[in-house]
Amino acid sequence: MNDFRLQSDALIIGSGIAGSVAALTLADQGRDVIIITAATDLKAGNTSLAQGGIVFQNENDDPKILEKDIMTAGWKHNYARAVRFIARKGPEVLKEVFLEKYKIPFNQRTPGDWYLTREGGHSLARILYCDDHTGRNIMEVLSEAVLAHPNIRVLTQRTAIDLLTTQHHAKHLDFKYDLSNHCVGAYVFNDQVGKVETILSKFTLLATGGIGQIYLHTTNTSGSIGSGLAMAHRAGARLMNCEYVQFHPTALYGGTKRGERRFLVSEAVRGEGAVLVNSKGERFMPRHDPRADLAPRDIVTRAIMDEMLETDDDSVYLDCSGINKDVSQRFPTIYERCRKMGIDMASDPVPVVPAAHYFCGGILVDTRSRTTLDQLYAAGECSCTGVHGANRLASTSLLEGMLWGYAAGNDMAARLGRSSQPLSRKLCDSIPDWVPHGIRDEDPALIAQDWANIRNTMWNYVGVARTGNRLNRAFADLRKLTKNLQDFYRETELSKPIIDLFHGSQTAYIITLAALRNTQTKGCHFRVD
């Protein structure tokens, strides 16, 4: 096998909470794992940005109460089996993996006496946290464990191009005649040397994160372009709920350049007592929902947009004066970011606006993280477990990523245990290496303009409020752009910017088509017509 052909028991694409937990779970059972990330280290994804916390359990809690909260926030569009699974199994696995095994440093009064906070949509305080940088602390511990594990090979600066499947890529007729299609790895672009690697594996897990960067304003990292969604769609895996894009109501307004990631102001700030006010200092959430500032995110987001339209202001404000804790200690990251903008979070109103935040849909999976394409798994934000339904309940995403990553690792290990043989020689020999096809150099100006078109189209036409006319316009524009990009992709020498643009355009098209087909308002998908 040459330097650009690799083989493993499992290939994991993405290194956030879902990918890292899956890799460790599988590797601990003696399996050879390759984990790839497009960044230079494992902590560069959205998990590290998570501020608020992760759902655990209150001493007065009950799985049925959490189930009800999740279903209410999700507008009862949730998959009941998945909701029961996370409500019952989630806290148990969190205790085993994060508290006992990896000892994530969640805030505690005394050893084992955890601080718990409450966020919007929750009936009681049940959320573990590490100040306002929970995700960062989780990823620091997980990435250290991944890098130290002898059974895990970490490949950085790698961008997945396409999933390898027996029906699409295998040259031998035995695989083409077979009625079943299997995922056997991926073509991966090595950005360090500018070459494409063929990574063959018995199982592949997509843990590529979210889609926020296809929108003009987002809290997501630069790699959140829906690459897993686009690759799974091309390979024939079933997708679900792709119209449901959650906009976080409180991203910090100002301090960023146009198109840059917006800084998130955690929902936990409102959970601790902050309230939303307009430029006159008037509270407005009680007019929109009896739960006021702790209503689910879709309701709060639309209320903010309505208020901004009514007052013709560029933002609304968070009044944190009602928090009876030292905000510089409880929210040190947010406090410091505000301070750099000349805002004293303890006394000054904090300007906030909505931004694309979380993708509630994705690649359809069961409670073992299996997709409809055999040997392909998905976990984390790129997957659709059915937990979130039409709108995600705060702080359930980290728990979902951990639980489904854990389930994927165990399920792959069990299947590998029944068949310890590597991929057959016939299959491996039948999968060709990537054939370079483009001869033109990439044009940064064209790429920048295409991204601008995608992001403006999605923000203006497929954003917080949608109409049939807007969606039809977006569909027509994105269909034309996607066709042009396919020609551009074939003619241009391969590079990471080209791959990202190709995936991003397909993701935008998939989400727009799903939104156009669904004429019913529900949760994050809000049709004003």
C-alpha positions as CSV (number, residue, x, y, z in Angstrom):
1,M,0.0,0.0,0.0
2,N,1.5,3.3,-1.1
3,D,1.9,6.4,1.2
4,F,-1.4,7.8,0.0
5,R,-3.5,4.6,0.7
6,L,-4.3,4.0,4.3
7,Q,-6.4,1.4,6.0
8,S,-8.1,1.0,9.4
9,D,-10.9,-0.6,11.3
10,A,-12.7,2.7,11.5
11,L,-12.3,6.2,9.9
12,I,-13.7,9.0,12.0
13,I,-14.2,12.3,10.1
14,G,-14.3,15.1,12.6
15,S,-12.7,15.6,16.0
16,G,-15.3,17.3,18.2
17,I,-17.1,15.7,21.1
18,A,-18.9,13.1,19.0
19,G,-15.9,12.1,17.0
20,S,-13.5,12.0,19.9
21,V,-15.8,10.0,22.2
22,A,-16.4,7.5,19.4
23,A,-12.7,7.2,18.7
24,L,-11.8,6.6,22.3
25,T,-14.6,4.2,22.9
26,L,-13.6,2.1,19.9
27,A,-9.8,2.3,20.6
28,D,-10.3,1.3,24.2
29,Q,-11.6,-2.0,22.8
30,G,-8.4,-2.6,20.9
31,R,-9.5,-1.4,17.5
32,D,-7.3,0.6,15.0
33,V,-8.8,4.1,14.5
34,I,-8.0,6.9,12.1
35,I,-9.4,10.3,13.1
36,I,-9.1,13.2,10.7
37,T,-9.6,17.0,11.2
38,A,-9.3,19.8,8.7
39,A,-7.7,22.0,11.3
40,T,-4.2,21.8,12.7
41,D,-5.4,20.5,16.1
42,L,-8.4,18.5,17.5
43,K,-10.0,21.4,19.4
44,A,-10.8,23.7,16.5
45,G,-14.5,22.8,16.0
46,N,-17.8,24.0,17.5
47,T,-17.6,21.9,20.6
48,S,-14.8,24.2,22.0
49,L,-17.1,27.2,21.6
50,A,-20.0,25.7,23.7
51,Q,-20.3,28.0,26.7
52,G,-23.4,27.1,28.7
53,G,-23.0,23.4,29.7
54,I,-24.3,19.9,29.3
55,V,-27.5,18.4,30.5
56,F,-27.2,16.1,33.5
57,Q,-29.8,15.6,36.3
58,N,-31.2,17.4,39.3
59,E,-31.8,15.5,42.5
60,N,-35.5,16.3,42.0
61,D,-35.3,15.4,38.3
62,D,-36.9,12.5,36.4
63,P,-36.3,11.3,32.9
64,K,-39.9,12.0,32.1
65,I,-39.6,15.7,33.0
66,L,-36.5,16.0,30.7
67,E,-38.4,14.2,27.9
68,K,-41.3,16.6,28.3
69,D,-39.0,19.6,28.1
70,I,-37.2,18.3,25.0
71,M,-40.5,17.5,23.3
72,T,-42.0,20.9,24.2
73,A,-39.0,22.8,22.8
74,G,-39.0,20.6,19.7
75,W,-42.7,21.3,19.0
76,K,-43.4,17.6,19.4
77,H,-41.7,16.9,16.1
78,N,-39.2,14.8,17.9
79,Y,-38.6,11.1,17.6
80,A,-40.0,9.8,20.9
81,R,-37.6,6.7,21.0
82,A,-34.5,8.9,20.7
83,V,-35.8,11.4,23.3
84,R,-36.4,8.5,25.8
85,F,-32.9,7.2,25.0
86,I,-31.1,10.5,25.8
87,A,-33.3,11.2,28.8
88,R,-32.6,7.8,30.4
89,K,-29.2,6.9,29.1
90,G,-27.6,10.3,28.7
91,P,-27.0,11.2,32.4
92,E,-25.8,7.6,33.1
93,V,-23.2,7.7,30.3
94,L,-22.2,11.3,31.2
95,K,-21.4,10.1,34.7
96,E,-19.4,7.1,33.5
97,V,-17.5,8.8,30.8
98,F,-17.1,12.5,31.7
99,L,-17.3,12.4,35.6
100,E,-15.6,9.1,36.5
101,K,-13.3,8.3,33.5
102,Y,-12.1,11.6,32.1
103,K,-13.0,13.7,35.1
104,I,-14.1,16.8,33.2
105,P,-13.6,19.8,35.6
106,F,-17.2,20.9,35.9
107,N,-17.9,23.5,38.6
108,Q,-18.6,22.0,42.0
109,R,-19.0,23.2,45.6
110,T,-17.2,20.2,47.1
111,P,-16.0,17.0,45.4
112,G,-19.1,15.4,43.8
113,D,-21.4,18.3,44.7
114,W,-22.0,19.8,41.3
115,Y,-23.3,23.3,40.6
116,L,-26.3,23.0,38.3
117,T,-27.7,25.9,36.3
118,R,-31.0,26.3,34.3
119,E,-31.5,27.5,30.7
120,G,-34.4,28.4,28.5
121,G,-37.0,25.6,28.1
122,H,-35.8,23.6,31.1
123,S,-38.2,23.0,34.0
124,L,-35.4,23.0,36.6
125,A,-31.7,23.4,37.0
126,R,-30.0,20.3,35.6
127,I,-27.0,21.6,33.5
128,L,-23.4,21.0,34.4
129,Y,-20.9,23.7,33.4
130,C,-17.3,24.9,33.6
131,D,-17.8,28.6,34.1
132,D,-18.7,29.8,30.5
133,H,-16.2,27.7,28.6
134,T,-17.6,24.1,29.1
135,G,-16.9,23.0,25.6
136,R,-13.3,24.1,25.8
137,N,-12.7,22.2,28.9
138,I,-14.3,19.1,27.5
139,M,-12.2,19.2,24.4
140,E,-9.0,19.9,26.2
141,V,-9.4,16.6,28.1
142,L,-10.7,14.6,25.2
143,S,-8.1,15.8,22.7
144,E,-5.3,15.0,25.2
145,A,-6.7,11.4,25.6
146,V,-7.0,10.9,21.8
147,L,-3.5,12.1,21.1
148,A,-2.1,9.8,23.8
149,H,-4.0,6.7,22.7
150,P,-1.8,4.1,21.0
151,N,-4.7,2.8,18.9
152,I,-5.6,6.1,17.3
153,R,-3.9,7.7,14.4
154,V,-4.6,11.5,14.3
155,L,-4.3,13.1,10.8
156,T,-4.6,16.9,10.8
157,Q,-5.1,19.3,7.9
158,R,-7.2,16.6,6.2
159,T,-10.4,17.5,4.4
160,A,-12.8,14.7,3.3
161,I,-13.8,15.0,-0.3
162,D,-16.1,12.1,-0.9
163,L,-17.3,8.9,0.8
164,L,-16.2,5.6,-0.8
165,T,-19.0,3.2,-1.5
166,T,-19.0,-0.2,-3.1
167,Q,-21.6,0.6,-5.8
168,H,-20.1,4.0,-6.8
169,H,-16.4,3.4,-6.6
170,A,-15.5,-0.3,-6.7
171,K,-14.5,-1.4,-10.2
172,H,-15.1,-5.2,-9.8
173,L,-18.5,-6.2,-11.2
174,D,-19.3,-8.4,-8.1
175,F,-19.8,-5.2,-6.1
176,K,-21.7,-3.4,-8.8
177,Y,-24.2,-6.2,-9.1
178,D,-24.7,-6.5,-5.4
179,L,-28.0,-5.0,-4.3
180,S,-26.6,-3.6,-1.1
181,N,-24.3,-0.6,-1.0
182,H,-21.6,-0.2,1.6
183,C,-19.4,2.7,2.8
184,V,-15.7,1.6,2.8
185,G,-13.9,4.9,3.7
186,A,-13.3,8.2,2.0
187,Y,-11.1,10.2,-0.4
188,V,-9.3,12.8,1.8
189,F,-7.4,15.9,0.7
190,N,-4.0,16.2,2.5
191,D,-3.6,20.0,2.7
192,Q,0.0,19.7,3.9
193,V,1.2,18.2,0.6
194,G,-1.7,19.0,-1.7
195,K,-2.5,15.3,-2.5
196,V,-5.5,13.1,-2.1
197,E,-5.4,10.1,0.2
198,T,-7.5,7.0,-0.2
199,I,-8.5,5.8,3.3
200,L,-10.2,2.4,3.4
201,S,-12.0,1.3,6.5
202,K,-14.6,-1.3,7.6
203,F,-16.6,1.5,9.2
204,T,-16.8,5.3,8.7
205,L,-18.3,7.8,11.1
206,L,-19.2,11.3,10.0
207,A,-18.8,13.8,12.9
208,T,-18.3,16.9,10.8
209,G,-20.4,19.4,12.9
210,G,-22.8,22.1,11.8
211,I,-23.7,24.3,8.8
212,G,-23.7,27.8,10.2
213,Q,-21.1,29.2,7.8
214,I,-23.5,29.0,4.9
215,Y,-25.2,32.0,6.6
216,L,-24.1,35.6,6.7
217,H,-24.2,35.8,10.5
218,T,-23.3,32.7,12.6
219,T,-21.7,31.7,15.9
220,N,-20.0,28.7,14.2
221,T,-16.4,28.0,13.3
222,S,-15.1,28.4,9.7
223,G,-15.3,24.7,9.1
224,S,-19.0,24.5,9.7
225,I,-20.2,24.2,6.1
226,G,-22.2,21.0,6.1
227,S,-19.5,18.8,4.5
228,G,-20.8,15.6,6.1
229,L,-24.4,16.4,5.0
230,A,-23.3,17.0,1.4
231,M,-21.1,13.8,1.3
232,A,-23.8,11.6,2.8
233,H,-26.4,13.0,0.4
234,R,-24.2,12.2,-2.6
235,A,-23.6,8.7,-1.3
236,G,-27.3,8.0,-1.0
237,A,-27.8,8.2,2.8
238,R,-31.2,9.5,3.9
239,L,-31.5,13.0,5.4
240,M,-34.1,14.3,7.7
241,N,-35.4,17.7,9.1
242,C,-33.0,19.8,7.0
243,E,-35.2,22.8,7.1
244,Y,-34.8,23.2,10.8
245,V,-31.9,25.6,11.4
246,Q,-31.8,27.1,14.9
247,F,-30.8,30.8,15.3
248,H,-29.3,31.7,18.6
249,P,-31.1,34.8,19.9
250,T,-28.1,36.4,21.6
251,A,-24.9,36.8,19.6
252,L,-22.8,39.8,20.6
253,Y,-23.4,42.7,18.3
254,G,-20.3,44.6,17.2
255,G,-16.6,43.7,17.5
256,T,-16.6,41.5,14.3
257,K,-16.0,42.2,10.7
258,R,-18.7,41.3,8.1
259,G,-18.8,37.6,7.5
260,E,-16.7,36.7,10.7
261,R,-18.0,34.3,13.3
262,R,-20.1,36.2,15.9
263,F,-19.3,35.8,19.6
264,L,-22.0,33.8,21.5
265,V,-23.5,35.2,24.6
266,S,-24.6,32.0,26.4
267,E,-28.3,31.3,27.2
268,A,-27.0,30.6,30.7
269,V,-26.7,34.4,31.2
270,R,-30.5,34.6,31.0
271,G,-30.7,31.5,33.1
272,E,-28.9,33.3,35.9
273,G,-31.2,36.3,35.7
274,A,-30.4,38.6,32.8
275,V,-33.4,39.9,30.8
276,L,-33.8,41.2,27.3
277,V,-34.6,44.9,26.8
278,N,-35.0,47.3,23.9
279,S,-33.1,50.5,23.4
280,K,-35.5,52.3,25.8
281,G,-34.6,49.8,28.5
282,E,-38.1,48.2,28.3
283,R,-38.5,44.4,28.7
284,F,-40.3,42.9,25.8
285,M,-40.2,39.1,26.1
286,P,-43.2,38.9,28.5
287,R,-45.4,40.3,25.7
288,H,-44.4,37.3,23.4
289,D,-44.4,34.3,25.7
290,P,-45.4,33.5,29.4
291,R,-41.9,32.0,29.9
292,A,-40.5,35.4,28.9
293,D,-36.7,35.4,28.7
294,L,-36.4,31.6,29.3
295,A,-38.7,30.7,26.4
296,P,-37.2,28.3,23.8
297,R,-34.7,29.8,21.4
298,D,-36.9,29.9,18.3
299,I,-39.5,32.0,20.2
300,V,-36.9,34.4,21.7
301,T,-35.2,34.8,18.3
302,R,-38.4,35.8,16.5
303,A,-39.3,38.1,19.3
304,I,-36.0,39.9,19.0
305,M,-36.4,40.2,15.2
306,D,-39.9,41.6,15.7
307,E,-38.6,44.1,18.3
308,M,-35.8,45.3,16.0
309,L,-38.2,45.8,13.2
310,E,-40.7,47.7,15.4
311,T,-38.0,50.0,16.9
312,D,-35.8,50.2,13.8
313,D,-32.8,49.4,16.0
314,D,-29.8,47.3,14.9
315,S,-29.8,45.2,18.1
316,V,-31.6,44.6,21.4
317,Y,-29.8,44.4,24.8
318,L,-29.2,42.0,27.7
319,D,-29.6,43.7,31.1
320,C,-27.4,41.6,33.4
321,S,-28.1,43.7,36.6
322,G,-30.5,41.1,37.9
323,I,-27.7,38.5,38.1
324,N,-26.9,38.1,41.8
325,K,-23.5,36.6,41.2
326,D,-20.2,38.2,40.2
327,V,-20.5,38.0,36.4
328,S,-16.7,38.4,36.0
329,Q,-16.4,35.1,37.8
330,R,-19.5,33.2,36.5
331,F,-19.0,34.3,32.9
332,P,-15.3,35.2,32.6
333,T,-15.0,34.7,28.8
334,I,-18.1,36.7,28.0
335,Y,-17.1,39.4,30.5
336,E,-13.6,39.8,29.1
337,R,-15.0,40.0,25.5
338,C,-17.4,42.7,26.5
339,R,-14.7,44.6,28.4
340,K,-12.6,44.7,25.2
341,M,-15.5,46.4,23.5
342,G,-15.8,49.0,26.4
343,I,-18.8,47.3,27.9
344,D,-19.0,46.5,31.6
345,M,-21.3,43.5,31.6
346,A,-22.2,44.0,35.2
347,S,-23.7,47.4,34.7
348,D,-23.9,48.2,31.0
349,P,-26.5,46.8,28.6
350,V,-24.9,44.2,26.3
351,P,-26.0,44.5,22.6
352,V,-27.1,41.2,21.0
353,V,-28.6,40.0,17.7
354,P,-29.7,36.6,16.4
355,A,-27.2,34.4,14.4
356,A,-27.3,31.0,12.8
357,H,-26.3,28.6,15.5
358,Y,-27.4,25.0,15.4
359,F,-28.6,22.5,12.7
360,C,-31.5,20.4,14.1
361,G,-31.6,18.2,11.0
362,G,-29.0,16.1,9.2
363,I,-28.1,12.6,8.3
364,L,-30.8,10.2,9.7
365,V,-29.5,7.8,12.3
366,D,-30.8,5.3,14.9
367,T,-29.8,5.1,18.5
368,R,-26.7,3.2,17.5
369,S,-25.7,6.1,15.1
370,R,-26.2,3.8,12.1
371,T,-27.3,5.6,8.9
372,T,-29.3,4.1,6.0
373,L,-26.0,3.4,4.2
374,D,-24.4,0.2,5.5
375,Q,-21.2,0.7,7.5
376,L,-21.7,4.5,7.6
377,Y,-22.3,6.1,10.9
378,A,-23.0,9.7,11.9
379,A,-23.0,11.5,15.2
380,G,-23.1,15.0,16.6
381,E,-24.6,18.0,14.8
382,C,-24.3,16.6,11.3
383,S,-26.7,13.8,12.3
384,C,-30.4,13.8,12.8
385,T,-31.2,11.6,15.8
386,G,-34.7,13.0,16.2
387,V,-33.9,14.3,19.7
388,H,-34.3,18.0,18.7
389,G,-37.3,17.8,16.5
390,A,-38.2,21.3,15.1
391,N,-36.1,23.2,17.7
392,R,-33.2,22.2,20.0
393,L,-33.5,22.5,23.8
394,A,-30.6,24.3,25.3
395,S,-27.5,22.3,26.3
396,T,-28.8,19.0,24.9
397,S,-26.3,19.1,21.9
398,L,-23.2,18.2,24.0
399,L,-25.1,15.4,25.7
400,E,-26.4,14.1,22.3
401,G,-22.9,14.3,20.7
402,M,-21.3,12.4,23.7
403,L,-24.1,9.8,23.9
404,W,-24.3,9.0,20.1
405,G,-20.5,9.1,19.8
406,Y,-20.3,6.5,22.6
407,A,-23.1,4.4,21.0
408,A,-21.3,4.5,17.6
409,G,-18.0,3.4,19.1
410,N,-19.6,0.5,21.0
411,D,-21.7,-0.6,18.0
412,M,-18.7,-0.6,15.6
413,A,-16.6,-2.5,18.2
414,A,-19.3,-5.1,18.5
415,R,-19.6,-5.6,14.8
416,L,-15.8,-5.7,14.4
417,G,-15.7,-8.3,17.2
418,R,-17.9,-10.6,15.1
419,S,-15.6,-10.2,12.1
420,S,-12.0,-9.4,12.9
421,Q,-10.9,-9.8,9.3
422,P,-9.8,-6.7,7.4
423,L,-11.5,-5.6,4.2
424,S,-11.1,-8.2,1.5
425,R,-8.1,-7.9,-0.9
426,K,-10.6,-8.0,-3.8
427,L,-12.5,-5.0,-2.5
428,C,-9.4,-3.0,-1.6
429,D,-7.8,-3.6,-5.0
430,S,-11.2,-2.7,-6.6
431,I,-11.2,0.9,-5.1
432,P,-9.1,3.2,-7.3
433,D,-7.0,6.1,-6.1
434,W,-8.3,9.6,-6.8
435,V,-7.7,10.8,-10.4
436,P,-6.8,14.5,-10.7
437,H,-9.1,16.2,-13.1
438,G,-8.6,20.0,-12.9
439,I,-6.0,22.0,-14.7
440,R,-6.9,25.6,-13.9
441,D,-5.7,27.3,-10.7
442,E,-8.3,28.4,-8.2
443,D,-9.4,32.0,-8.4
444,P,-9.8,33.5,-4.8
445,A,-12.0,36.3,-6.1
446,L,-14.5,33.9,-7.7
447,I,-14.5,31.8,-4.5
448,A,-15.1,34.8,-2.3
449,Q,-17.9,36.0,-4.5
450,D,-19.6,32.6,-4.6
451,W,-19.5,32.4,-0.8
452,A,-21.0,35.9,-0.6
453,N,-23.8,34.8,-2.8
454,I,-24.5,31.7,-0.8
455,R,-24.4,33.5,2.6
456,N,-26.5,36.4,1.5
457,T,-29.1,34.2,-0.2
458,M,-29.4,31.9,2.8
459,W,-29.6,34.9,5.3
460,N,-32.2,36.9,3.3
461,Y,-34.3,34.1,1.9
462,V,-33.8,31.0,4.1
463,G,-33.3,32.7,7.4
464,V,-35.4,33.3,10.5
465,A,-38.6,34.1,8.7
466,R,-39.4,32.4,5.3
467,T,-42.0,32.8,2.5
468,G,-42.7,30.8,-0.6
469,N,-41.5,33.7,-2.8
470,R,-38.2,34.0,-0.9
471,L,-37.6,30.3,-0.9
472,N,-38.4,30.0,-4.6
473,R,-35.9,32.7,-5.3
474,A,-33.2,31.0,-3.2
475,F,-33.9,27.7,-4.9
476,A,-33.5,29.2,-8.4
477,D,-30.3,31.1,-7.5
478,L,-28.7,28.2,-5.6
479,R,-29.6,25.7,-8.4
480,K,-27.8,27.8,-10.9
481,L,-24.8,28.4,-8.6
482,T,-24.5,24.7,-7.8
483,K,-24.5,23.8,-11.5
484,N,-21.9,26.4,-12.3
485,L,-19.8,25.2,-9.4
486,Q,-19.9,21.6,-10.5
487,D,-18.3,22.7,-13.8
488,F,-15.8,24.9,-11.9
489,Y,-15.0,22.0,-9.6
490,R,-14.3,19.7,-12.5
491,E,-12.1,22.2,-14.3
492,T,-10.1,23.6,-11.4
493,E,-7.1,22.0,-9.6
494,L,-8.2,20.5,-6.3
495,S,-7.7,22.6,-3.1
496,K,-9.3,22.9,0.3
497,P,-11.1,26.2,-0.6
498,I,-12.6,24.5,-3.7
499,I,-13.8,21.4,-1.7
500,D,-15.3,23.6,1.0
501,L,-17.1,25.8,-1.6
502,F,-18.5,22.7,-3.3
503,H,-19.8,21.2,-0.1
504,G,-21.2,24.5,1.2
505,S,-23.1,25.2,-2.0
506,Q,-24.7,21.7,-1.9
507,T,-25.6,22.1,1.8
508,A,-27.3,25.4,1.1
509,Y,-29.2,23.8,-1.8
510,I,-30.3,20.8,0.4
511,I,-31.6,23.0,3.2
512,T,-33.4,25.4,0.8
513,L,-35.1,22.5,-1.0
514,A,-36.3,21.0,2.3
515,A,-37.6,24.4,3.5
516,L,-39.4,24.9,0.2
517,R,-41.2,21.6,0.4
518,N,-42.4,22.1,4.0
519,T,-45.2,24.7,4.0
520,Q,-46.1,24.2,7.7
521,T,-44.7,26.5,10.3
522,K,-43.1,24.7,13.2
523,G,-40.2,25.6,15.5
524,C,-37.1,26.9,13.6
525,H,-38.9,26.6,10.3
526,F,-41.1,29.7,10.4
527,R,-43.2,30.5,7.4
528,V,-44.7,34.0,7.5
529,D,-47.0,33.2,4.5
